Amino acid sequence: MVSRQSALTFLGAAAASASIWLVAPWATGRAEPWDADGLFYLVALVLAGLISGWLRPRPLWAHYAGAVVGQLAYQAIFLPVGPLILLGAVFLLAFSVVFLAAAVLAAFLRRKWRQRHPQF
């Protein structure tokens, strides 16, 4: 059975990672964030991971799973699905490690911050 905390972390990570794909066409002019010029996708993954990890620091596995599922769900629902979807899924598995690393960093920083500011 999945705990309420795990489910909330998973859903938050899924929403944060899907929002990258939602914002990408507006921010970059490309339908997919990894097609954007520069570091948009990596920076967006880091920012989304930091926010997710700060708001819901535990459990860490739910951040990774949510990042993968959120991005895949967005692609499956809103983008045309073609034969490259499996290759895209493999890329998502790899890129979601960036999201996870940022979430881990944010969880660590939150823990340190709360030790210094216990009133929050």
ROMAR-402230 format. One record per residue: residue in one letter; x, y, z of N, C-alpha, C, CB in turn. Coordinates in steps of 0.001 Angstrom, whole numbers, padded with zeros to 6 digits, always signed. Glycine has a CB too. Layout:
aXYZXYZXYZXYZ/...
***
This chain:
m+000842-001182+000000+000000+000000+000000+000886+001243+000000-000957-000001+001220/v+000556+002184-000829+001298+003431-000932+000754+004410+000097+001206+004024-002367/s+001662+005038+000822+001243+005997+001847+000718+007272+001196+002414+006325+002800/r-000011+008034+001982-000542+009309+001504+000613+010240+001127-001448+009968+002582/q+001664+010240+001935+002829+011083+001663+003465+010703+000328+003864+010961+002801/s+003615+009418+000073+004195+008967-001193+003327+009382-002372+004378+007446-001186/a+002020+009229-002224+001100+009592-003307+001144+011084-003599-000325+009176-002957/l+001194+011909-002557+001251+013355-002761+002568+013774-003411+001067+014085-001431/t+003658+013154-002983+004959+013453-003593+004956+013046-005060+006100+012729-002839/f+004446+011864-005357+004358+011368-006726+003534+012316-007595+003746+009960-006747/l+002356+012698-007104+001479+013574-007879+002102+014955-008089+000128+013714-007181/g+002760+015476-007066+003427+016771-007213+004546+016723-008224+003968+017237-005887/a+005351+015674-008173+006442+015521-009135+005897+015333-010551+007336+014330-008746/a+004829+014582-010679+004216+014375-011995+003695+015692-012558+003071+013347-011906/a+003029+016474-011722+002512+017773-012174+003648+018726-012535+001626+018404-011088/a+004690+018745-011718+005825+019640-011980+006519+019271-013288+006833+019589-010816/s+006726+017991-013520+007426+017581-014737+006542+017747-015977+007887+016126-014615/a+005251+017492-015848+004348+017708-016982+004257+019189-017328+002948+017153-016671/s+004375+020053-016321+004299+021496-016579+005452+021973-017462+004302+022271-015257/i+006578+021284-017416+007695+021629-018304+007250+021494-019756+008933+020723-018025/w+006565+020414-020039+006092+020159-021400+004961+021113-021774+005623+018706-021540/l+004164+021500-020805+003076+022437-021052+003625+023821-021412+002156+022529-019820/v+004659+024253-020729+005227+025590-020904+006173+025659-022108+005969+026012-019638/a+006768+024565-022481+007799+024562-023525+007372+025230-024827+008208+023158-023815/p+006216+024929-025398+005868+025584-026669+005773+027105-026544+004546+025038-027184/w+005242+027571-025445+005124+029006-025220+006498+029646-024997+004212+029279-024020/a+007339+028994-024202+008633+029566-023824+009706+029411-024901+009113+028927-022553/t+009623+028350-025696+010706+028056-026641+010274+028051-028103+011308+026731-026311/g+008984+027945-028341+008514+027826-029709+008616+026409-030255+009284+028754-030586/r+008996+025483-029420+009114+024069-029812+008080+023251-029051+010554+023524-029537/a+007550+022231-029681+006532+021399-029038+007106+020555-027910+005874+020497-030061/e+008377+020205-028036+009009+019358-027028+010186+020098-026409+009473+018013-027644/p+010286+020092-025090+011324+020901-024434+012744+020488-024785+011154+020830-022951/w+012972+019230-025083+014346+018822-025390+014757+019234-026799+014495+017313-025231/d+013809+019731-027592+014130+020259-028917+014492+021743-028881+012961+020043-029854/a+014347+022365-027737+014625+023798-027604+016117+024068-027697+014074+024334-026276/d+016432+025261-028168+017830+025685-028194+018315+025911-026769+018006+026973-029045/g+019582+025668-026556+020167+025943-025245+019831+024893-024204+019712+027277-024758/l+019815+025332-022977+019656+024426-021836+018266+024460-021228+020661+024761-020780/f+017266+024877-021987+015923+025028-021435+015461+023781-020684+014943+025350-022544/y+015548+022636-021319+015016+021415-020718+015737+021069-019420+015126+020252-021699/l+017054+021134-019427+017809+020802-018218+017529+021797-017093+019309+020769-018522/v+017486+023072-017425+017195+024088-016405+015781+023908-015874+017372+025512-016980/a+014834+023628-016752+013450+023407-016322+013344+022181-015417+012531+023241-017542/l+014060+021117-015750+014062+019929-014891+014642+020239-013519+014853+018798-015547/v+015712+021006-013492+016322+021369-012208+015352+022213-011386+017651+022138-012428/l+014768+023230-011993+013830+024090-011254+012616+023314-010759+013372+025250-012135/a+012045+022481-011609+010890+021692-011199+011268+020712-010090+010306+020937-012398/g+012432+020097-010204+012895+019185-009161+013141+019889-007842+014154+018492-009603/l+013735+021098-007900+013971+021863-006680+012656+022215-005985+014755+023139-006997/i+011690+022655-006755+010390+023006-006173+009720+021777-005583+009475+023650-007231/s+009714+020694-006331+009093+019462-005862+009768+018939-004597+009141+018403-006953/g+011090+018928-004597+011834+018422-003444+011699+019293-002216+013277+018288-003792/w+011561+020604-002414+011393+021506-001278+010005+021334-000659+011609+022971-001713/l+008990+021234-001519+007615+021129-001016+007308+019767-000411+006638+021411-002129/r+007821+018711-001021+007550+017337-000568+008872+016586-000562+006489+016614-001490/p+009667+016679+000496+011008+016087+000472+011047+014558+000485+011775+016589+001633/r+010016+013913+000891+010037+012452+001002+008806+011836+000364+010132+012028+002466/p+008889+010644-000110+010056+009803-000358+010697+010170-001699+009662+008308-000336/l+011974+009952-001776+012718+010355-002966+012345+009530-004195+014204+010239-002708/w+012034+008252-004009+011675+007426-005166+010444+007989-005876+011415+005970-004730/a+009537+008607-005117+008303+009130-005707+008585+010325-006615+007316+009530-004607/h+009667+011053-006345+010043+012154-007232+010444+011614-008605+011199+012978-006618/y+011263+010583-008604+011710+010014-009878+010535+009398-010639+012804+008952-009640/a+009775+008582-009957+008631+007931-010608+007639+008971-011124+007928+006967-009629/g+007362+009985-010323+006437+011033-010742+006953+011815-011928+006166+011971-009602/a+008260+012096-011949+008837+012829-013077+008699+012042-014372+010310+013144-012813/v+008964+010756-014314+008853+009912-015513+007398+009827-015955+009419+008491-015244/v+006512+009498-015037+005102+009304-015383+004458+010613-015837+004334+008730-014186/g+004777+011714-015181+004188+012994-015565+004547+013393-016985+004630+014073-014610/q+005804+013218-017343+006230+013569-018690+005663+012618-019732+007739+013580-018772/l+005678+011334-019422+005103+010358-020359+003610+010569-020550+005359+008939-019868/a+002924+010858-019460+001481+011092-019548+001193+012314-020409+000871+011273-018144/y+001953+013376-020214+001740+014572-021037+001933+014240-022508+002698+015704-020615/q+003011+013539-022815+003270+013174-024209+002143+012332-024783+004589+012421-024323/a+001705+011342-024031+000673+010423-024522-000664+011120-024721+000503+009262-023559/i-000967+012092-023873-002269+012757-023938-002285+013906-024942-002655+013275-022567/f-001230+014704-024981-001273+015952-025729-000424+015995-027000-000852+017040-024848/l+000458+015046-027194+001310+015048-028383+000983+013850-029262+002803+015034-027989/p+001200+013969-030551+000978+012806-031407+001983+011707-031063+001090+013196-032904/v+001465+010510-030902+002306+009372-030530+002728+008654-031812+001549+008394-029553/g+004019+008497-031956+004554+007825-033130+005484+006701-032723+005282+008814-034031/p+006204+006174-033675+007081+005034-033393+008272+005389-032494+007591+004459-034692/l+008559+006661-032320+009691+007058-031490+009330+007218-030017+010266+008344-032005/i+008113+006881-029650+007691+007037-028252+008533+006170-027317+006206+006679-028100/l+008931+004998-027766+009761+004147-026910+011146+004747-026704+009886+002749-027513/l+011701+005316-027750+012984+006002-027610+012832+007211-026692+013526+006437-028991/g+011734+007938-026843+011460+009069-025966+011341+008648-024512+010195+009768-026399/a+010728+007497-024279+010588+006995-022910+011954+006686-022300+009702+005739-022886/v+012853+006145-023099+014204+005861-022607+014915+007164-022247+015019+005075-023666/f+014765+008178-023102+015350+009480-022797+014757+010065-021522+015139+010442-023963/l+013452+009907-021333+012815+010413-020114+013364+009730-018868+011302+010217-020187/l+013616+008439-018962+014202+007726-017823+015545+008343-017436+014380+006227-018155/a+016332+008706-018445+017642+009300-018176+017507+010748-017697+018520+009241-019435/f+016718+011549-018393+016585+012959-018020+015919+013137-016663+015793+013702-019075/s+015085+012219-016265+014413+012341-014970+015385+012201-013806+013318+011296-014850/v+016572+011696-014059+017603+011653-013024+018006+013078-012634+018840+010849-013513/v+017975+013998-013591+018268+015415-013304+017217+015963-012349+018306+016264-014619/f+015957+015678-012620+014859+016087-011744+015069+015517-010345+013497+015626-012317/l+015387+014235-010269+015609+013573-008984+016775+014199-008232+015864+012082-009190/a+017880+014460-008918+019046+015062-008256+018685+016421-007666+020221+015210-009248/a+017924+017210-008393+017500+018518-007880+016562+018355-006686+016809+019334-008988/a+015668+017365-006735+014762+017112-005614+015541+016671-004371+013721+016042-005997/v+016550+015843-004564+017395+015402-003448+018112+016602-002836+018424+014339-003920/l+018661+017464-003676+019342+018666-003181+018375+019555-002406+019964+019454-004348/a+017195+019764-002939+016213+020611-002257+015777+020002-000929+014994+020835-003152/a+015593+018689-000891+015208+018029+000361+016305+018201+001409+014924+016527+000123/f+017558+018074+000981+018689+018263+001892+018734+019699+002404+020014+017907+001191/l+018597+020670+001506+018624+022071+001904+017455+022426+002813+018611+022959+000680/r+016295+021860+002533+015136+022106+003399+015399+021574+004808+013865+021449+002806/r+015959+020387+004892+016257+019800+006200+017223+020694+006979+016853+018382+006036/k+018275+021177+006315+019240+022074+006959+018575+023386+007374+020423+022358+006016/w+017743+023931+006497+017064+025185+006783+016127+025035+007980+016285+025663+005555/r+015419+023927+008029+014479+023712+009144+015205+023471+010462+013561+022527+008841/q+016413+022942+010412+017198+022793+011640+017577+024171+012193+018474+021946+011376/r+017843+025094+011306+018211+026446+011743+017002+027313+012059+019045+027121+010683/h+015861+026974+011484+014633+027746+011668+013491+026820+012085+014266+028509+010372/p+013538+026275+013285+012544+025286+013694+011125+025843+013810+012947+024693+015006/q+010969+027156+013854+009643+027726+013982+008818+027554+012702+009747+029196+014341/f+009471+027195+011584+008738+027015+010324+008395+025595+010188+009534+027486+009112/
***
